[in-house]
Amino acid sequence: MKRMNMIILVVFIITAFFFQAAMAADSAELASTHSTCEHSDGDGSYYGAAGSKHEARSQATSQCVMIKIDNFEARYGQMPDEDTVDLYMDACVNICK
């Protein structure tokens, strides 16, 4: 009975070791799939970095719209109207492909 418990313990330890090694490999693979999105135009430079291309593009798009709104406000002293913001969104939505 003691020998059987010892075998079970050894098998458990070996299994735990291989499970931990597999998890470390998955972590390394996820880290290597880090995506970025960069774009520049006359209003500024936009950059997004995330775990997926969609998230990185979303970050860069948000920066693009906000910078265009800030530039409008600095130039005209007021916030742009809804139609202008819609134009900015259209201009920024596909900045990274």
C-alpha positions in Angstrom: 0.0 0.0 0.0 2.8 2.4 0.8 4.5 1.6 -2.5 1.2 2.3 -4.4 0.9 5.7 -2.6 4.5 6.5 -3.5 3.8 5.6 -7.2 0.7 7.8 -7.2 2.6 10.7 -5.7 5.5 10.4 -8.3 2.9 10.2 -11.2 1.2 13.3 -9.7 4.4 15.3 -9.5 5.5 14.3 -13.0 2.0 15.3 -14.4 2.1 18.6 -12.5 5.6 19.3 -13.9 4.4 18.7 -17.5 1.2 20.7 -17.0 3.3 23.6 -15.7 5.6 23.4 -18.7 2.7 23.3 -21.1 1.1 26.4 -19.5 4.5 28.3 -19.8 4.6 27.4 -23.5 1.1 28.8 -23.9 2.0 32.0 -22.1 5.1 32.4 -24.4 2.9 31.9 -27.5 0.3 34.4 -26.3 3.1 37.0 -25.6 4.4 36.5 -29.2 1.0 37.3 -30.7 1.1 40.9 -29.5 -0.3 43.2 -32.3 0.3 46.8 -33.0 -1.3 49.4 -35.2 0.5 52.6 -36.3 -0.7 55.4 -38.6 0.2 59.1 -39.2 -1.6 61.8 -41.1 -1.6 65.6 -41.2 -3.3 65.7 -37.7 -0.9 63.4 -35.8 0.4 59.9 -35.2 -1.7 57.2 -33.8 -0.5 54.0 -32.1 -2.3 51.0 -30.6 -0.8 47.9 -29.0 -2.8 44.9 -27.6 -3.2 41.2 -27.6 -5.2 41.2 -30.8 -5.1 43.2 -34.0 -8.7 44.3 -33.4 -7.9 45.8 -30.0 -4.8 47.5 -31.3 -6.7 49.0 -34.2 -9.5 50.1 -31.8 -6.9 51.9 -29.6 -5.4 53.7 -32.6 -8.8 54.6 -34.0 -9.8 56.2 -30.6 -6.6 58.2 -30.5 -7.2 59.3 -34.1 -10.7 60.6 -33.4 -9.7 62.3 -30.1 -6.7 64.0 -31.7 -8.8 65.3 -34.6 -11.4 66.6 -32.1 -8.7 68.3 -30.0 -7.2 69.9 -33.2 -10.6 71.2 -34.2 -11.2 72.6 -30.7 -7.8 74.3 -30.7 -8.3 75.8 -34.1 -12.0 76.9 -33.8 -12.4 77.3 -30.1 -15.4 75.0 -29.9 -16.3 71.4 -30.1 -17.1 70.0 -33.5 -20.7 69.2 -34.4 -22.0 65.7 -34.7 -21.6 65.5 -38.5 -17.9 66.5 -38.2 -17.3 63.9 -35.5 -18.9 61.3 -37.8 -16.5 62.4 -40.6 -13.6 62.0 -38.2 -14.8 58.5 -37.2 -15.1 57.5 -40.9 -11.6 58.8 -41.6 -10.1 57.0 -38.6 -12.0 53.6 -38.7 -9.7 51.9 -41.3 -6.3 53.4 -40.5 -4.8 50.0 -39.9 -5.5 47.0 -42.0 
